[in-house]
Amino acid sequence: MVLPRIADIHAGEWQEHARFPGIYMKSLLTSTDNPLISVNVLQVPPGGHIRYHRHVQQFETVWVIRGQATLILDLTEVPIRDGQIITIPVGLEHALRNEGPALVELLTIFTPPLT
Protein backbone atom coordinates (compact mmCIF):
# COMPACT_ATOMS: atom_id res chain seq x y z
CA MET A 1 0.00 0.00 0.00
CA VAL A 2 1.24 3.47 -0.91
CA LEU A 3 0.59 6.09 1.74
CA PRO A 4 -0.86 9.44 0.64
CA ARG A 5 1.46 12.41 0.33
CA ILE A 6 1.25 14.98 3.13
CA ALA A 7 1.29 18.53 1.79
CA ASP A 8 2.92 21.15 4.00
CA ILE A 9 1.88 24.79 3.60
CA HIS A 10 5.22 25.84 5.13
CA ALA A 11 7.39 23.79 2.75
CA GLY A 12 8.49 24.74 -0.74
CA GLU A 13 9.04 28.00 -2.55
CA TRP A 14 6.48 30.66 -3.37
CA GLN A 15 6.01 31.20 -7.11
CA GLU A 16 4.53 34.28 -8.75
CA HIS A 17 1.10 33.41 -10.11
CA ALA A 18 1.16 32.91 -13.88
CA ARG A 19 -2.00 34.97 -14.48
CA PHE A 20 -1.90 37.53 -11.65
CA PRO A 21 1.35 39.52 -11.29
CA GLY A 22 2.34 40.29 -7.71
CA ILE A 23 0.30 37.37 -6.32
CA TYR A 24 2.27 34.38 -5.01
CA MET A 25 1.16 30.78 -4.73
CA LYS A 26 2.12 27.26 -3.76
CA SER A 27 0.43 24.20 -5.19
CA LEU A 28 -0.35 21.85 -2.30
CA LEU A 29 -2.41 19.05 -3.86
CA THR A 30 -2.96 18.27 -7.53
CA SER A 31 -5.09 15.80 -9.45
CA THR A 32 -2.21 13.34 -9.01
CA ASP A 33 -2.91 13.39 -5.26
CA ASN A 34 -6.70 13.45 -5.60
CA PRO A 35 -8.50 13.18 -8.96
CA LEU A 36 -11.42 15.23 -7.59
CA ILE A 37 -9.68 18.41 -6.32
CA SER A 38 -6.67 20.66 -6.46
CA VAL A 39 -5.55 22.82 -3.53
CA ASN A 40 -3.35 25.92 -3.56
CA VAL A 41 -2.33 28.59 -1.09
CA LEU A 42 -2.12 32.21 -2.27
CA GLN A 43 -0.54 35.33 -0.81
CA VAL A 44 -2.00 38.72 -1.72
CA PRO A 45 0.21 41.57 -0.47
CA PRO A 46 -1.16 44.93 0.72
CA GLY A 47 -2.45 46.75 -2.35
CA GLY A 48 -2.50 43.50 -4.34
CA HIS A 49 -5.41 42.33 -6.42
CA ILE A 50 -6.59 39.33 -8.37
CA ARG A 51 -8.32 40.71 -11.45
CA TYR A 52 -11.74 39.59 -12.69
CA HIS A 53 -11.82 36.04 -13.99
CA ARG A 54 -14.09 33.01 -14.03
CA HIS A 55 -13.67 29.25 -13.98
CA VAL A 56 -15.74 27.56 -16.67
CA GLN A 57 -15.42 24.06 -15.20
CA GLN A 58 -14.54 24.41 -11.51
CA PHE A 59 -16.15 25.44 -8.28
CA GLU A 60 -13.60 27.47 -6.32
CA THR A 61 -13.77 27.27 -2.54
CA VAL A 62 -11.76 29.97 -0.78
CA TRP A 63 -10.83 29.85 2.90
CA VAL A 64 -9.23 33.00 4.31
CA ILE A 65 -6.32 31.78 6.44
CA ARG A 66 -5.36 35.29 7.54
CA GLY A 67 -6.09 38.88 6.70
CA GLN A 68 -8.98 40.89 5.33
CA ALA A 69 -9.90 41.55 1.70
CA THR A 70 -12.73 42.53 -0.57
CA LEU A 71 -14.12 39.75 -2.72
CA ILE A 72 -16.02 40.94 -5.78
CA LEU A 73 -18.68 38.47 -6.95
CA ASP A 74 -20.06 39.61 -10.31
CA LEU A 75 -20.56 43.30 -9.35
CA THR A 76 -21.16 42.81 -5.61
CA GLU A 77 -18.36 43.64 -3.17
CA VAL A 78 -18.19 41.42 -0.09
CA PRO A 79 -15.73 41.95 2.79
CA ILE A 80 -14.03 38.71 3.84
CA ARG A 81 -11.68 38.00 6.74
CA ASP A 82 -9.65 35.25 8.35
CA GLY A 83 -11.67 32.23 9.35
CA GLN A 84 -14.31 32.66 6.63
CA ILE A 85 -14.92 30.31 3.71
CA ILE A 86 -16.93 30.71 0.50
CA THR A 87 -17.65 28.60 -2.57
CA ILE A 88 -17.71 30.45 -5.87
CA PRO A 89 -19.98 28.73 -8.42
CA VAL A 90 -18.81 27.64 -11.85
CA GLY A 91 -18.86 30.55 -14.30
CA LEU A 92 -19.31 33.37 -11.75
CA GLU A 93 -16.98 36.26 -12.54
CA HIS A 94 -14.98 37.25 -9.46
CA ALA A 95 -11.98 39.26 -8.25
CA LEU A 96 -10.24 40.09 -4.97
CA ARG A 97 -8.56 43.20 -3.54
CA ASN A 98 -6.35 43.55 -0.50
CA GLU A 99 -6.83 47.17 0.53
CA GLY A 100 -5.48 46.67 4.04
CA PRO A 101 -1.99 47.01 5.51
CA ALA A 102 -1.43 43.26 6.08
CA LEU A 103 -0.77 40.24 3.90
CA VAL A 104 -3.82 38.15 2.96
CA GLU A 105 -3.34 34.38 2.75
CA LEU A 106 -5.95 32.18 1.07
CA LEU A 107 -6.44 28.45 0.69
CA THR A 108 -8.13 27.71 -2.65
CA ILE A 109 -9.79 24.39 -3.47
CA PHE A 110 -10.92 23.61 -7.01
CA THR A 111 -13.46 20.91 -7.86
CA PRO A 112 -12.88 19.36 -10.30
CA PRO A 113 -9.13 20.04 -10.16
CA LEU A 114 -7.41 22.64 -12.30
CA THR A 115 -5.43 21.07 -15.11
N, C-alpha and C positions, 0 to 999 in steps of 0.2 A: 504494500500500500504506500502511495506517495502522499506525504502530508501537504496540506495547503501552505502556500507562501504567506508569511506574515508581512504586511506592508507597514512601514514605520514612517510616520509623518515627519519625523526629525532626521531621517536618513536621506542621503542623496543631495544633489545639487538643484537649486532653483534654475529654471530656464525661462527666458522671456517668451511669453505667449506668442504663437505664430500669427495670430489674427489681431491681437490687441497690444500694441506697443506700450511699454511701461508696466504691464501686468505680468506677474511671474507665477509659474505653476510647477507642480510636481505631479506626475502621474503615479497614483498609488496602486490601483487595480485596473487591469485591462480585460478584454474578452478572453484572453488566454487564462486568466485566473478564474473568471466567472463569465460564461457565455451570455448572461442576462444583463450585466451592468458594467459600467466603467466608473471609476472614482478618481477624482483629482482634488488637489488642494490649490487654491489661488491666493495670491497676495495682491491687494489693491492699495497702493501707497496713498497718503494724503494728496488730494487733488487728482487722483487717478480715476479713470472711467473705462468701463467696458461699453463700447458703442452698441447701438441697436443691432440686433440680430435675431434670428429665429432658428429653431431646430425642426426640420421637416419630418424627422422620423423618431426623435427622442423626447421623452419627458425629461426635464432637468429638475432635480431636487437639490435645493441649496440650503445648507445649514451654516449659519453664521457662527464661526468658532469664536471670533473676537472682533470687536469694533462696531461701528455704526455706519450705515450707508443709506442711500436712497435707491430703491429698486423701482424701475419704471416698467410697468406692465401695460403694453399698448400705449396709451397716453396718460395713464394714471400713475402718479408718484406715490410710493409707499415707503415710509421709513422702516428700516429693519435694523436689528441690533443682535449682539451676541446672545446665543441661546435660542434664537428663533429659527424655524425651518419652513420652507415653502416649496411646493411642487409647481413648476411652470409647465402648462400643457403643451403638447405638440403644436407647433405652428404659431404660438403666441409671440409676437415681437416684444423684446425686452432689452433693457440696458441697466447699468448700475453706475452710480457715482459715489465716490468717497469725498465728501465735502468737509470732513472733520480733520482734526490735527493728528489722528492716530492711524496706524496701519489697520486695514480690514483683512481678515483671513476667512476664507470660505471653503467649505467642503462641498464639492459638486458631484452628484451621482446621476448618471445618464442611463435610462432604460428605454430601449435596448442600448447596448454600449456604442460609444462613438467608434468609428472605424478609421 
